[in-house]
Amino acid sequence: MQIEIVFDLVCPWCFLGTRRLRRTLRARPDIAADLSWRPFLLNPDIAPGGVPRGDYIIRKFGGEDRARRLHATIAELGRGEGVNFQFDRIRRIPPSLDAHRLVRLAERHGMAAEAVDALFQAYFCEGEDIGEIGVLVAVAAGLGMDPLATRRLLASPAEAEAVHADNLRAHRLGINGVPCFVVQGRHAIAGAQEPEVIERLLDVAVVEG
């Protein structure tokens, strides 16, 4: 079963949603899922060096109080999926283009899912700046990838055009929020849905073949 995961690496709901999808699939060993990771750039115009977290929160949420309440809700949901969100450790909101390029490189080694999870962990649990090449190289090395080859790719424009093309494709398909799971190219569900909801979508896809 082909499942496209449209996501961004700076989106906490995507971290939560992908964990729930994987939990669903573990409970359904009868479904042989082929996962494809499709980038979506939530902040396509963000500066190359990112923006201070405080500035971003004021622009997006109107203030720290509202952001804190939302983050507390996400953190509580995350604990149910084994995710220890640490929003207070995040100092800058980075552009996610290079992190998505790393996922594409990891995909060549059959490790895209592992790279996605490691990047989410680095950013949301450890407060690492996943817009920094050094951080991305360290994540890749932790997965057993060649750090020199990774640094060479990230220092070049390789895969950037492909990421932008996938992002544009998602918008053209009408996807304006993530995560979004597209099953068999026909059925889609958006948001960090509960596993039961995801499972119902998978069952519909199984019945329709």
C-alpha positions in Angstrom: 0.0 0.0 0.0 1.5 3.3 -1.1 1.3 6.0 1.6 2.6 9.5 0.9 3.4 11.6 3.9 3.3 15.3 3.2 5.0 17.0 6.1 7.4 19.7 7.4 10.2 19.1 9.9 9.4 22.2 11.9 5.8 21.2 12.4 5.1 19.5 15.8 1.8 18.1 14.6 3.7 16.3 11.8 6.0 14.7 14.5 2.9 13.6 16.4 1.0 12.5 13.2 3.9 10.4 11.9 4.3 8.6 15.2 0.6 7.8 15.2 0.7 6.5 11.6 3.6 4.2 12.5 1.8 3.0 15.6 -1.2 2.2 13.4 0.9 0.3 10.9 2.6 -1.7 13.7 -0.9 -2.8 14.8 -1.7 -3.9 11.2 1.0 -6.2 10.0 -1.4 -7.4 7.3 -0.8 -4.0 5.5 2.6 -3.8 3.7 3.0 0.0 3.6 5.4 1.7 1.2 6.0 5.1 2.7 7.0 8.1 0.6 8.1 11.3 2.4 7.0 14.5 0.6 8.2 17.9 1.7 5.9 20.8 2.5 7.5 24.2 3.4 5.4 25.9 6.0 7.7 28.9 6.1 9.0 29.2 2.5 10.0 32.8 2.9 12.0 32.4 6.1 15.5 33.9 6.1 18.4 31.5 5.5 19.5 31.9 9.1 16.1 31.4 10.5 14.3 33.8 12.9 14.4 34.2 16.7 11.7 32.1 18.3 10.2 35.0 20.1 9.7 37.0 16.9 8.2 34.1 15.2 5.8 33.4 18.1 4.6 37.0 18.2 4.0 36.9 14.4 2.3 33.5 14.4 0.4 33.4 17.7 0.2 37.0 18.8 2.2 36.3 22.0 3.9 33.8 24.3 0.8 33.0 26.4 -1.2 31.6 23.5 1.9 29.7 22.2 2.5 28.3 25.7 -1.0 26.9 26.0 -0.9 25.3 22.5 2.6 23.8 23.2 1.4 22.4 26.5 -1.5 20.6 24.7 0.9 19.2 22.1 3.4 18.1 24.7 0.7 16.2 26.6 -0.4 14.4 23.4 3.3 13.8 22.6 3.8 11.9 25.8 1.2 9.4 24.7 3.3 8.7 21.6 6.7 8.6 23.5 7.7 12.1 22.3 9.2 14.4 24.9 8.5 17.8 23.3 10.8 20.5 24.8 9.6 23.7 23.1 11.5 25.9 25.5 14.8 24.6 24.1 14.1 25.9 20.7 15.8 29.3 20.2 15.4 29.9 16.5 12.9 28.8 13.9 15.0 27.5 11.0 14.2 27.1 7.3 13.5 23.5 6.6 14.8 23.2 3.1 18.2 21.7 4.0 16.6 19.2 6.4 14.3 18.0 3.7 17.3 17.7 1.4 18.9 15.4 4.0 15.8 13.2 4.1 16.0 12.8 0.3 19.7 11.8 0.7 18.7 9.3 3.4 16.1 7.9 1.2 18.8 6.7 -1.2 20.1 4.6 1.7 16.7 3.3 2.6 16.7 5.4 5.8 14.2 8.2 5.1 11.9 7.3 8.0 14.8 7.0 10.4 16.1 10.4 9.2 12.7 12.1 9.6 12.4 10.8 13.2 16.0 11.8 14.1 15.4 15.3 12.7 12.2 15.7 14.6 13.9 14.5 17.8 16.9 16.8 17.3 14.6 19.8 16.8 11.7 19.3 19.1 13.3 17.3 21.9 16.8 18.7 22.0 16.4 22.2 20.6 19.0 21.7 17.9 18.9 24.1 14.9 18.1 21.8 12.0 18.8 24.7 9.6 22.5 24.4 10.5 24.6 22.1 8.2 26.7 20.9 11.1 23.6 19.7 13.0 22.3 17.9 9.9 25.7 16.2 9.3 25.7 15.0 12.9 22.2 13.6 12.5 23.2 11.8 9.3 26.4 10.4 11.0 24.2 9.1 13.8 22.3 7.1 11.2 25.5 5.7 9.8 25.6 7.9 6.7 28.9 9.3 5.4 29.4 12.7 7.1 31.7 14.0 4.3 29.3 13.0 1.5 26.5 14.5 3.5 28.3 17.8 4.0 29.2 17.9 0.3 25.6 17.5 -0.8 24.3 20.1 1.7 27.0 22.6 0.7 25.7 22.3 -2.9 22.3 23.2 -4.3 21.6 19.4 -4.9 18.0 18.3 -4.3 16.8 21.8 -3.6 14.8 22.0 -6.8 13.2 18.6 -6.1 12.1 19.8 -2.7 10.6 22.9 -4.1 8.9 20.9 -6.9 7.3 18.5 -4.3 6.2 21.5 -2.2 4.5 23.1 -5.3 2.9 19.8 -6.2 1.3 19.5 -2.7 -0.2 23.0 -3.0 -1.5 22.2 -6.5 -3.2 19.1 -5.0 -5.0 21.4 -2.6 -2.9 20.5 0.4 -2.6 23.6 2.6 -1.9 22.0 6.0 0.2 19.2 7.3 0.6 16.4 8.1 -1.4 15.0 5.2 -1.5 11.3 4.4 -2.3 10.3 0.9 -3.1 6.6 0.5 -2.9 4.8 -2.9 -3.0 8.3 -4.5 -6.7 8.5 -4.0 -7.6 8.8 -0.3 -6.3 11.6 1.9 -6.6 12.6 5.5 -5.1 15.7 7.1 -3.9 16.4 10.6 -2.4 14.4 13.4 -5.3 12.0 13.5 -5.9 9.3 16.2 -4.7 5.9 15.1 -8.3 4.7 14.9 -9.1 7.3 12.3 -6.0 6.4 10.3 -6.9 2.8 10.4 -10.3 3.4 9.0 -8.8 5.2 6.1 -6.4 2.3 5.5 -9.4 -0.1 5.6 -11.2 1.9 2.9 -8.1 1.7 0.7 -7.8 -2.1 1.3 -11.4 -2.6 0.3 -11.1 -0.5 -2.8 -7.8 -2.2 -3.7 
